[in-house]
């Protein structure tokens, strides 16, 4: 069964450092999402891509977060500089075009900022 | 997207049927109801989706009354491995911004 891949699974970084997460969606899925999940809460959408284009980044803190999906396949989410409040699980998901209600999530990257 | 309300937590014994109800009073005509399951330290997993009446798959059943203002996820004969957080979401077929809320934390007791 095809899965969404994410790396690294865990990341510890000091505040003010840069950090990057990688996601490889299920092959053929045009839509890719990055979510942030704080402990005890549901996932919150940060950015959505349709192929290589950003569809929604209204909740992305653009002063420190950036995301790209240059060839419309895998994607990178970057934080620079990291802050203590960025400690969370970062989840990547993908879905077939037009089926946004059925998203397939990766295992996530657990970020701890010290 | 329509706002949903669901219990914060539920406990159940192994082998029992569990019903988790979600309220969505402002559901729109073209909205679907979708449920996700999330285990600790994993991403959410799609369980089931429906529009009206009843939908059943190998994992769960989804009951939707005629007015569609609520829905009930039914898990038959739960086991310890069903301990997870369950999220109810409502949106159109082309919806892209899934609002997860805080979900219902189900704990299955031996």
Interface residues (C-beta under 8 A of the other chain):
Chain A: X4 X31 X33 X40 X41 X42 X43 X44 X45 X48 X55 X56 X89 X91 X92 X93 X98 X99 X100 X101 X102 X103 X104 X105 X106 X107 X108 X110
Chain B: X32 X34 X41 X42 X43 X44 X45 X46 X49 X85 X87 X89 X91 X92 X93 X94 X95 X96 X97 X98 X99 X100 X101 X102 X103
